[in-house]
Amino acid sequence: MDIKTYITYFDDRQIDEYNLHADDNTVLFKGNDTSYSGESINNLNVFYCELCTMYYIWKNSLKSDYVVLKQYRRPFDWESIGRLPDDGEVICFEPIRIGSSIMSQYDVCHGVKRGKRLLKILIGKFGKNSDIVKYFTKGHVMYTNNSMVLKWDDFVKMCEFVFSVTDEIDNVFNLDRNYYRYMENAIEFTEDGRFDYQTHWMAYIGERLVSFYIVNNMKALTIPRLVGNGFYKPYGK
């Protein structure tokens, strides 16, 4: 059984700080390293974050029976499930249950102006009565942090969906995967003064696209999210 784990990080100091180790089955993937061979979007890491890892695995067909995605700073004890996921299943963190809609929560965290443009793009691509538009406008469950275990074919289908939408957003804004155009876009749409935070704007959209895909297409096998010495309790539980 071929299980390949990818741990995303972006600063070499994090290797020692978080005790990260690579081996035959574990890859430490530096998301902002543009020297990787093959196709990548690592030059846009500040905007896409962990999506860069997903993109690289997918686009370069780094096939394994199972793909495991982890973040350098979040413990992800997926083995506690006691088994590997079957077709159509994904091991991930427990979802956050929010009091407002996904779109309303996005507006609060990332700006109404950006939210309106995102919704317009989703309606244009999928239709106003589509499942994804309903999820954004009426959904209350969000799977976060892009930490997961799933079979290769399911991973590919997820990536095909997620990056078809991010590509559409890139096209609508005429960004052409250009770092400076992305930065100008981040400046234009930052409403709350937290520019460094809002530069990750595509990653925040991508996280919600992954969440929609899990809700709509997969069975989630969930584990608590460990924070420090305790467990994070999702909102509303």
C-alpha positions as CSV (number, residue, x, y, z in Angstrom):
1,M,0.0,0.0,0.0
2,D,1.5,3.3,-1.2
3,I,0.8,6.1,1.2
4,K,2.5,9.4,0.5
5,T,2.4,12.2,3.1
6,Y,3.1,15.9,2.2
7,I,3.8,18.4,4.9
8,T,3.6,22.0,3.8
9,Y,5.9,24.6,5.2
10,F,7.4,27.8,3.9
11,D,10.4,28.7,6.1
12,D,13.4,26.4,6.8
13,R,13.3,27.4,10.5
14,Q,10.0,25.6,10.8
15,I,11.7,22.3,10.2
16,D,13.5,22.4,13.6
17,E,10.8,24.4,15.3
18,Y,8.1,21.9,14.6
19,N,10.3,18.8,14.4
20,L,9.5,18.0,10.8
21,H,11.0,14.9,9.2
22,A,11.1,13.6,5.7
23,D,11.5,9.9,4.8
24,D,10.7,7.6,1.9
25,N,7.0,8.2,2.4
26,T,7.0,11.7,3.7
27,V,7.8,14.8,1.7
28,L,8.5,18.2,3.3
29,F,7.0,20.5,0.6
30,K,8.2,24.1,0.8
31,G,5.3,26.0,-0.8
32,N,7.3,29.1,-1.8
33,D,10.2,27.3,-3.3
34,T,10.2,27.9,-7.1
35,S,13.1,25.6,-7.8
36,Y,10.9,22.4,-7.9
37,S,11.0,20.7,-11.2
38,G,7.7,20.3,-13.0
39,E,4.6,22.6,-13.0
40,S,3.9,24.6,-9.9
41,I,2.2,27.8,-8.6
42,N,4.8,28.2,-5.8
43,N,5.6,31.7,-7.1
44,L,2.0,32.6,-5.8
45,N,2.4,30.8,-2.5
46,V,1.6,33.9,-0.4
47,F,-1.8,34.0,-2.1
48,Y,-2.5,30.2,-2.5
49,C,-0.8,28.8,0.6
50,E,-1.4,25.0,1.0
51,L,-3.2,24.9,-2.4
52,C,0.3,25.1,-3.9
53,T,1.1,21.6,-2.5
54,M,-2.2,20.2,-3.8
55,Y,-1.6,21.7,-7.2
56,Y,2.0,20.4,-7.5
57,I,1.0,16.8,-6.6
58,W,-2.0,16.9,-9.0
59,K,-0.4,18.7,-12.0
60,N,2.8,16.5,-11.9
61,S,0.8,13.3,-11.4
62,L,2.7,12.2,-8.3
63,K,0.5,9.2,-8.0
64,S,0.2,7.2,-4.8
65,D,-2.6,4.9,-3.5
66,Y,-3.3,7.5,-0.8
67,V,-2.5,11.2,-0.5
68,V,-2.0,12.6,3.0
69,L,-1.9,16.4,3.4
70,K,-0.6,18.1,6.5
71,Q,0.3,21.6,7.7
72,Y,3.6,22.1,9.5
73,R,2.0,23.6,12.6
74,R,-1.2,21.6,13.1
75,P,-1.1,18.1,14.5
76,F,-3.2,15.8,12.3
77,D,-3.6,12.4,14.0
78,W,-5.5,10.8,11.2
79,E,-4.3,7.3,12.2
80,S,-6.7,7.5,15.2
81,I,-9.5,6.7,12.8
82,G,-8.1,3.2,12.7
83,R,-8.4,2.6,9.0
84,L,-7.7,4.1,5.6
85,P,-10.6,5.8,3.7
86,D,-12.5,3.9,1.0
87,D,-13.5,5.3,-2.3
88,G,-15.4,8.6,-1.8
89,E,-14.3,9.0,1.8
90,V,-11.9,11.5,3.3
91,I,-10.3,11.7,6.7
92,C,-10.2,15.3,7.9
93,F,-10.7,17.6,10.9
94,E,-14.2,18.0,12.4
95,P,-16.0,20.8,10.6
96,I,-16.6,24.2,12.0
97,R,-20.3,24.9,12.3
98,I,-21.0,28.6,11.9
99,G,-24.0,30.7,12.9
100,S,-24.3,32.5,9.6
101,S,-24.0,31.3,6.0
102,I,-20.6,30.5,4.5
103,M,-20.9,33.7,2.4
104,S,-21.8,35.9,5.3
105,Q,-18.9,34.5,7.3
106,Y,-16.6,35.1,4.3
107,D,-17.8,38.7,4.0
108,V,-17.0,39.4,7.7
109,C,-13.5,37.8,7.5
110,H,-12.4,38.8,4.1
111,G,-14.6,41.7,2.9
112,V,-18.0,42.3,1.4
113,K,-16.5,43.7,-1.8
114,R,-14.5,40.5,-2.4
115,G,-17.5,38.4,-1.4
116,K,-19.8,40.0,-3.9
117,R,-17.3,39.4,-6.7
118,L,-16.8,35.8,-5.6
119,L,-20.5,35.1,-5.6
120,K,-20.9,36.7,-9.0
121,I,-18.2,34.5,-10.4
122,L,-19.7,31.3,-8.9
123,I,-23.2,32.2,-10.3
124,G,-21.6,32.9,-13.7
125,K,-19.8,29.6,-13.8
126,F,-22.4,27.3,-12.1
127,G,-25.7,29.1,-12.2
128,K,-27.6,30.8,-9.3
129,N,-29.5,27.6,-8.4
130,S,-26.4,25.4,-8.3
131,D,-25.3,23.4,-5.3
132,I,-22.2,25.4,-4.8
133,V,-24.1,28.7,-4.8
134,K,-26.6,27.2,-2.3
135,Y,-23.7,26.1,-0.2
136,F,-22.1,29.5,-0.1
137,T,-25.4,31.4,0.6
138,K,-27.1,28.9,2.8
139,G,-24.5,26.4,4.2
140,H,-23.3,26.4,7.8
141,V,-20.7,23.7,7.8
142,M,-17.1,24.3,6.8
143,Y,-14.2,21.9,6.7
144,T,-11.0,23.9,7.2
145,N,-7.2,23.7,7.2
146,N,-6.8,21.5,4.1
147,S,-5.5,18.6,6.2
148,M,-6.8,15.3,4.8
149,V,-6.3,11.7,3.7
150,L,-8.0,10.4,0.6
151,K,-7.5,8.0,-2.3
152,W,-5.7,9.2,-5.4
153,D,-8.7,9.2,-7.7
154,D,-10.7,11.2,-5.2
155,F,-7.8,13.6,-4.8
156,V,-7.6,14.2,-8.5
157,K,-11.4,14.9,-8.8
158,M,-11.1,17.3,-5.9
159,C,-8.2,19.2,-7.5
160,E,-10.0,19.2,-10.9
161,F,-12.9,21.0,-9.3
162,V,-11.0,23.4,-7.0
163,F,-8.5,24.6,-9.6
164,S,-11.2,24.9,-12.3
165,V,-12.8,27.5,-10.0
166,T,-9.5,29.3,-9.0
167,D,-8.6,29.4,-12.7
168,E,-12.0,31.0,-13.5
169,I,-11.3,33.6,-10.8
170,D,-7.8,34.2,-12.2
171,N,-9.4,34.7,-15.7
172,V,-12.1,37.0,-14.5
173,F,-9.6,39.3,-12.7
174,N,-7.2,39.0,-15.7
175,L,-4.4,38.0,-13.3
176,D,-2.6,35.5,-15.6
177,R,-0.9,33.9,-12.5
178,N,1.2,37.0,-12.3
179,Y,2.6,37.8,-8.8
180,Y,2.3,41.5,-9.2
181,R,-1.3,41.4,-10.5
182,Y,-2.3,39.2,-7.6
183,M,-0.7,41.7,-5.2
184,E,-2.5,44.6,-6.8
185,N,-5.7,42.6,-6.4
186,A,-5.0,42.0,-2.8
187,I,-4.4,45.7,-2.2
188,E,-7.6,46.6,-4.1
189,F,-9.9,44.3,-2.1
190,T,-8.4,44.6,1.4
191,E,-11.1,46.4,3.5
192,D,-10.1,45.9,7.1
193,G,-6.5,47.1,7.2
194,R,-5.1,43.5,7.6
195,F,-3.2,43.5,4.4
196,D,-0.7,40.7,5.3
197,Y,-3.6,38.5,6.3
198,Q,-5.7,39.3,3.2
199,T,-2.9,38.6,0.8
200,H,-3.9,34.9,1.3
201,W,-7.2,35.6,-0.4
202,M,-7.1,32.8,-2.9
203,A,-6.2,30.3,-0.2
204,Y,-9.3,31.4,1.8
205,I,-11.5,30.9,-1.3
206,G,-9.8,27.5,-2.0
207,E,-10.4,26.3,1.6
208,R,-14.1,26.9,1.1
209,L,-14.1,25.2,-2.3
210,V,-12.4,22.1,-0.7
211,S,-15.1,22.2,2.0
212,F,-17.9,22.4,-0.5
213,Y,-16.4,19.4,-2.4
214,I,-16.2,17.4,0.8
215,V,-19.8,18.3,1.8
216,N,-21.3,17.6,-1.6
217,N,-19.2,14.7,-2.9
218,M,-17.6,12.8,0.0
219,K,-18.1,11.0,3.2
220,A,-16.0,12.7,5.9
221,L,-14.3,10.6,8.6
222,T,-13.5,13.3,11.2
223,I,-11.0,13.7,14.0
224,P,-10.8,16.5,16.7
225,R,-8.4,19.3,15.9
226,L,-5.6,19.4,18.4
227,V,-4.4,22.8,19.5
228,G,-1.6,22.9,22.0
229,N,-2.5,20.6,24.9
230,G,-6.2,20.6,24.3
231,F,-8.8,20.1,21.7
232,Y,-10.5,22.8,19.6
233,K,-14.3,22.5,19.9
234,P,-16.0,23.5,16.7
235,Y,-18.4,26.4,17.0
236,G,-22.0,25.3,17.7
237,K,-21.1,21.9,19.2
